[in-house]
Amino acid sequence: MIKMQRNIVVVFFILLLLNIEVVSGTQLFTINQISTTTGNQRICGNRILYVGGSGVGNYSHIQSALDVSTDGDTVFVWDDSSPYFENIIIDKKIFLIGENKESTIIDGGGLADVITIYAEGVTVTGFTIKNSKKDWLNAGIILFSDKNTVSDNIIVNAENGIYSYDLDNTIIENNHISNCESCGISTPFSTNNTIRYNTLQHCKNYGIFIYDSLYIIITDNVINDSGVGIHLWFSFFNTISQNTVEDSRIGLRFCLYSRNNTIAHNMIKDIRDYGIELNYSLYNDLTSNVVENSNIGVRLYYSHENVIAQNNVTDCVIGFNVSYSPQNRIRGNIIKNNAVGMRFFSSSYNVIEQNVVVGSTEIGLSLTERNTENSVSDNTFMENKKNALFINSVYNSWTHNYWDDWDGRGFYIIDGKLYFISSVFSIPWVNIDFSPRDKPYFT
């Protein structure tokens, strides 16, 4: 009786807000284009089908209500009968809404995907979704259709929290995903999706994994204690901004010719390997990120023609590590309190300009082995144990940098070595900054 009264109250509340007429007869209520809220839940659609509780006509199983639903209906699930031990399939455009995401639980029992969505335009919100089968393509929620919304759920103990395949124009937001064997969120072969305001914890392989995808917006997510926080593989024209990745092996990673991505205003800290890694990637814009306390702050490996600007990289073993990576523009970064500020290995034709390298406990800038025709200009080197060094690197230009150990007269000498005969013999060599700055250049 209590649940029946609550059902009627929910409907009357919606009708009152929208001034919709109550119709008597065989169909007690007709609800058209409802859009309102009850607590934290959003209700939209043509009919409301109730699951759980003690109301007259309520369904005992979520799948039973889904089977009789039609496009535009809302299936509302009370938490009184939770947990629901089901593996449900949604093949109609419906709104599946839980009463309370903390207490309305769908438990897949480790048998299969917990929720599978085939229809377009589905919304799933307000649930705890747990215990998917632990196989590499299983998930708490798996999507095979476009234009869906998955929001305000708790997903726990799954192979993948949310997995989608060939997905377009979908929103995944405000979910809390944890304890996934593989990925928190994975969207291969997808376009024009938004992944925002999610919290992902304890995901063994990846917090968010994007493969062969375009125009994905990944913003304002918090990821910690995962393998790779956000990983893009062969993906183009995506925006990764204002995310926080902590206490993980790698913060942000871009691989296999990922290109033309915008990576901006992310906070990366307490990372065991690489804060941000570009691996065989090109034409990316890496701007205004903060990397703190990482083994390597920013790593470029076989990556070219990227712009890396206005980032703040501090308290790392190596701030920037650039290997086999030509024609990048590294400009206006603050590189502070690292053991090595910047290290280049076999990388040529890079522009290194207007950076502030300060407080390096070993060396500010190292050009090590086969770095040629790089331009080092208008940088500030301060309070480093040694400001710069080159080894077996030739034809690099040093122009108009500030060196705090320059005596203010003439030119500045950068020490180096050249090796001969299979690197057995070496001779000391020097490069020269003929026009050093007399004042620091601060970005």
Secondary structure in CASP SS format (residue, H / E / C, confidence):
PFRMAT SS
TARGET T0000
AUTHOR 0000-0000-0000
METHOD secondary structure of the structure
MODEL  1
M C 1.00
I H 1.00
K H 1.00
M H 1.00
Q H 1.00
R H 1.00
N H 1.00
I H 1.00
V H 1.00
V H 1.00
V H 1.00
F H 1.00
F H 1.00
I H 1.00
L H 1.00
L H 1.00
L H 1.00
L H 1.00
N C 1.00
I C 1.00
E C 1.00
V C 1.00
V C 1.00
S C 1.00
G C 1.00
T C 1.00
Q C 1.00
L C 1.00
F C 1.00
T C 1.00
I C 1.00
N C 1.00
Q C 1.00
I E 1.00
S E 1.00
T E 1.00
T E 1.00
T E 1.00
G C 1.00
N C 1.00
Q E 1.00
R E 1.00
I E 1.00
C E 1.00
G E 1.00
N C 1.00
R C 1.00
I E 1.00
L E 1.00
Y E 1.00
V E 1.00
G C 1.00
G C 1.00
S C 1.00
G C 1.00
V C 1.00
G C 1.00
N C 1.00
Y E 1.00
S C 1.00
H C 1.00
I H 1.00
Q H 1.00
S H 1.00
A H 1.00
L H 1.00
D H 1.00
V H 1.00
S C 1.00
T C 1.00
D C 1.00
G C 1.00
D C 1.00
T E 1.00
V E 1.00
F E 1.00
V E 1.00
W C 1.00
D C 1.00
D C 1.00
S C 1.00
S C 1.00
P C 1.00
Y E 1.00
F E 1.00
E C 1.00
N C 1.00
I E 1.00
I E 1.00
I E 1.00
D C 1.00
K C 1.00
K C 1.00
I C 1.00
F E 1.00
L E 1.00
I E 1.00
G E 1.00
E C 1.00
N C 1.00
K C 1.00
E C 1.00
S C 1.00
T C 1.00
I E 1.00
I E 1.00
D E 1.00
G C 1.00
G C 1.00
G C 1.00
L C 1.00
A C 1.00
D C 1.00
V C 1.00
I E 1.00
T E 1.00
I E 1.00
Y C 1.00
A C 1.00
E C 1.00
G C 1.00
V C 1.00
T E 1.00
V E 1.00
T E 1.00
G C 1.00
F C 1.00
T E 1.00
I E 1.00
K E 1.00
N C 1.00
S C 1.00
K C 1.00
K C 1.00
D C 1.00
W C 1.00
L C 1.00
N C 1.00
A E 1.00
G E 1.00
I E 1.00
I E 1.00
L E 1.00
F C 1.00
S C 1.00
D C 1.00
K C 1.00
N C 1.00
T E 1.00
V E 1.00
S E 1.00
D C 1.00
N C 1.00
I E 1.00
I E 1.00
V E 1.00
N E 1.00
A E 1.00
E E 1.00
N E 1.00
G E 1.00
I E 1.00
Y E 1.00
S E 1.00
Y C 1.00
D C 1.00
L C 1.00
D E 1.00
N C 1.00
T C 1.00
I E 1.00
I E 1.00
E E 1.00
N C 1.00
N C 1.00
H E 1.00
I E 1.00
S E 1.00
N E 1.00
C E 1.00
E E 1.00
S E 1.00
C E 1.00
G E 1.00
I E 1.00
S E 1.00
T E 1.00
P E 1.00
F C 1.00
S C 1.00
T E 1.00
N C 1.00
N C 1.00
T E 1.00
I E 1.00
R E 1.00
Y C 1.00
N C 1.00
T E 1.00
L E 1.00
Q E 1.00
H E 1.00
C E 1.00
K C 1.00
N C 1.00
Y E 1.00
G E 1.00
I E 1.00
F E 1.00
I E 1.00
Y E 1.00
D C 1.00
S C 1.00
L E 1.00
Y C 1.00
I C 1.00
I E 1.00
I E 1.00
T E 1.00
D C 1.00
N C 1.00
V E 1.00
I E 1.00
N E 1.00
D C 1.00
S C 1.00
G C 1.00
V E 1.00
G E 1.00
I E 1.00
H E 1.00
L E 1.00
W E 1.00
F C 1.00
S C 1.00
F E 1.00
F C 1.00
N C 1.00
T E 1.00
I E 1.00
S E 1.00
Q C 1.00
N C 1.00
T E 1.00
V E 1.00
E E 1.00
D E 1.00
S E 1.00
R E 1.00
I E 1.00
G E 1.00
L E 1.00
R E 1.00
F E 1.00
C E 1.00
L C 1.00
Y C 1.00
S C 1.00
R E 1.00
N C 1.00
N C 1.00
T E 1.00
I E 1.00
A E 1.00
H C 1.00
N C 1.00
M E 1.00
I E 1.00
K E 1.00
D E 1.00
I E 1.00
R E 1.00
D E 1.00
Y E 1.00
G E 1.00
I E 1.00
E E 1.00
L E 1.00
N E 1.00
Y C 1.00
S C 1.00
L E 1.00
Y C 1.00
N C 1.00
D E 1.00
L E 1.00
T E 1.00
S C 1.00
N C 1.00
V E 1.00
V E 1.00
E E 1.00
N E 1.00
S E 1.00
N E 1.00
I E 1.00
G E 1.00
V E 1.00
R E 1.00
L E 1.00
Y E 1.00
Y C 1.00
S C 1.00
H E 1.00
E C 1.00
N C 1.00
V E 1.00
I E 1.00
A E 1.00
Q C 1.00
N C 1.00
N E 1.00
V E 1.00
T E 1.00
D C 1.00
C C 1.00
V C 1.00
I E 1.00
G E 1.00
F E 1.00
N E 1.00
V E 1.00
S E 1.00
Y C 1.00
S C 1.00
P C 1.00
Q C 1.00
N C 1.00
R E 1.00
I E 1.00
R E 1.00
G C 1.00
N C 1.00
I E 1.00
I E 1.00
K E 1.00
N C 1.00
N C 1.00
A C 1.00
V E 1.00
G E 1.00
M E 1.00
R E 1.00
F E 1.00
F E 1.00
S C 1.00
S C 1.00
S C 1.00
Y C 1.00
N C 1.00
V E 1.00
I E 1.00
E E 1.00
Q C 1.00
N C 1.00
V E 1.00
V E 1.00
V E 1.00
G C 1.00
S C 1.00
T C 1.00
E C 1.00
I E 1.00
G E 1.00
L E 1.00
S E 1.00
L E 1.00
T E 1.00
E C 1.00
R C 1.00
N C 1.00
T C 1.00
E C 1.00
N C 1.00
S E 1.00
V E 1.00
S E 1.00
D C 1.00
N C 1.00
T E 1.00
F E 1.00
M E 1.00
E C 1.00
N C 1.00
K C 1.00
K C 1.00
N C 1.00
A E 1.00
L E 1.00
F E 1.00
I E 1.00
N C 1.00
S C 1.00
V C 1.00
Y C 1.00
N C 1.00
S E 1.00
W E 1.00
T E 1.00
H C 1.00
N C 1.00
Y E 1.00
W E 1.00
D C 1.00
D C 1.00
W C 1.00
D C 1.00
G C 1.00
R C 1.00
G C 1.00
F C 1.00
Y E 1.00
I E 1.00
I E 1.00
D E 1.00
G E 1.00
K E 1.00
L E 1.00
Y E 1.00
F E 1.00
I C 1.00
S C 1.00
S C 1.00
V C 1.00
F E 1.00
S E 1.00
I E 1.00
P E 1.00
W E 1.00
V E 1.00
N E 1.00
I E 1.00
D E 1.00
F C 1.00
S C 1.00
P C 1.00
R E 1.00
D C 1.00
K C 1.00
P C 1.00
Y C 1.00
F C 1.00
T C 1.00
END
